[in-house]
Amino acid sequence: MREIKFRAWNSEEKKMYKVLNIAPSDNGNCSVQGIATTLLEVSVKAGNYPEYFDLMQYTGLKDKNGVEIYEGDIVEEDWVLGKTIYKPIEITWNQHICAFCTGSKPLQFPIRWVVIGNLYENPELLDNN
């Protein structure tokens, strides 16, 4: 069973936060609590987050260096059919097949991948794809 974890990007502050807790409440809101250098506490309607606040879920997988892979991460895949390639790929969630994906392929066996950044802090990594 994989661990359920999230992180959050705050585009107003340009900071990534580790989410500590997401708790539903009786009134249809959820409280999201996270921590980086300061405590982030935001109350939002469930499923309708403010534009400046993006949640990313942990895939349950790690790259070849042991770094956790999250939705929105950009990885380099360096092994395809016996050839070395260095093409940055974004990790996304595909709601139609209920799976984390790289492009249109379900995320599997990231043994030879390396997390090189994420969509929010390093969008230029995907510019030439």
Phi and psi in degrees as a GROMACS rama.xvg file:
@    title "Ramachandran Plot"
@    xaxis  label "Phi"
@    yaxis  label "Psi"
@TYPE xy
-87.6497  153.554  ARG-2
-76.6527  134.647  GLU-3
-95.0934  114.787  ILE-4
-139.635  157.254  LYS-5
-135.692  160.81  PHE-6
-134.324  165.219  ARG-7
-136.125  136.602  ALA-8
-102.295  126.151  TRP-9
-105.157  105.928  ASN-10
-73.2927  -19.8296  SER-11
-71.8158  -41.4997  GLU-12
-90.988  -13.5525  GLU-13
57.3322  48.3826  LYS-14
-134.209  146.157  LYS-15
-99.7893  133.864  MET-16
-118.977  143.986  TYR-17
-82.8689  126.121  LYS-18
-85.8196  126.839  VAL-19
-90.7537  -33.9544  LEU-20
-157.066  140.301  ASN-21
-126.786  116.441  ILE-22
-125.872  122.498  ALA-23
-72.2411  153.912  PRO-24
-124.022  170.282  SER-25
-67.2906  -24.473  ASP-26
-90.4712  10.3703  ASN-27
89.3867  -0.381576  GLY-28
-95.271  165.416  ASN-29
-132.399  145.099  CYS-30
-100.848  126.684  SER-31
-112.017  121.336  VAL-32
-118.744  131.992  GLN-33
-142.038  173.326  GLY-34
-146.635  140.363  ILE-35
-135.889  -102.909  ALA-36
-92.0966  -19.3098  THR-37
-135.499  166.338  THR-38
-81.2349  130.435  LEU-39
-108.785  122.833  LEU-40
-133.537  116.665  GLU-41
-131.261  130.779  VAL-42
-104.544  127.028  SER-43
-139.087  158.13  VAL-44
-69.4784  137.027  LYS-45
-54.1012  125.327  ALA-46
77.8462  0.974034  GLY-47
-132.9  72.6377  ASN-48
-78.5487  149.909  TYR-49
-56.9702  154.475  PRO-50
-57.6236  -30.0563  GLU-51
-84.9681  1.25159  TYR-52
-127.055  110.6  PHE-53
-116.768  125.24  ASP-54
-91.2661  140.71  LEU-55
-129.06  132.403  MET-56
-94.7271  144.76  GLN-57
-70.6176  134.9  TYR-58
-78.037  -16.3403  THR-59
90.4189  0.466679  GLY-60
-117.207  157.79  LEU-61
-124.16  153.143  LYS-62
-78.6122  -176.611  ASP-63
-67.4862  -13.1655  LYS-64
-100.47  5.39631  ASN-65
85.5086  10.2355  GLY-66
-81.8963  131.127  VAL-67
-63.5623  139.013  GLU-68
-102.797  122.862  ILE-69
-112.239  156.521  TYR-70
-54.0261  136.404  GLU-71
91.7107  -10.9891  GLY-72
-71.4937  153.833  ASP-73
-113.604  125.105  ILE-74
-119.581  156.482  VAL-75
-106.731  129.581  GLU-76
-100.174  120.753  GLU-77
-115.902  23.4215  ASP-78
-151.648  108.859  TRP-79
-137.854  114.324  VAL-80
50.8522  41.9365  LEU-81
80.3481  3.07407  GLY-82
-113.688  144.3  LYS-83
-88.0285  128.748  THR-84
-131.482  158.293  ILE-85
-133.203  75.7423  TYR-86
-117.115  115.346  LYS-87
-62.2764  137.301  PRO-88
-131.038  135.396  ILE-89
-89.9469  138.991  GLU-90
-87.8024  124.255  ILE-91
-128.831  166.37  THR-92
-103.795  128.063  TRP-93
-107.275  106.754  ASN-94
-70.5226  -20.5084  GLN-95
-73.3438  -33.2011  HIS-96
-111.058  3.70027  ILE-97
52.0833  55.5546  CYS-98
-152.511  151.453  ALA-99
-74.9651  142.073  PHE-100
-135.972  160.365  CYS-101
-115.992  108.105  THR-102
66.1748  -123.773  GLY-103
-101.102  2.728  SER-104
-98.5093  134.179  LYS-105
-58.6885  142.984  PRO-106
-70.0413  120.554  LEU-107
-144.138  145.414  GLN-108
40.6244  68.7576  PHE-109
-81.8304  35.0703  PRO-110
-57.0046  -36.6678  ILE-111
-106.83  21.0475  ARG-112
-97.3159  154.82  TRP-113
-132.342  128.629  VAL-114
-71.9761  122.405  VAL-115
-112.344  -3.99439  ILE-116
164.132  -162.592  GLY-117
-145.086  164.704  ASN-118
-57.8974  -29.9203  LEU-119
-88.4591  -42.3073  TYR-120
-90.8264  -20.497  GLU-121
-137.631  51.4602  ASN-122
-63.0032  -23.2892  PRO-123
-63.9536  -20.1861  GLU-124
-64.831  -22.0568  LEU-125
-101.585  -1.10971  LEU-126
-57.8756  -35.6837  ASP-127
-98.6151  17.3289  ASN-128
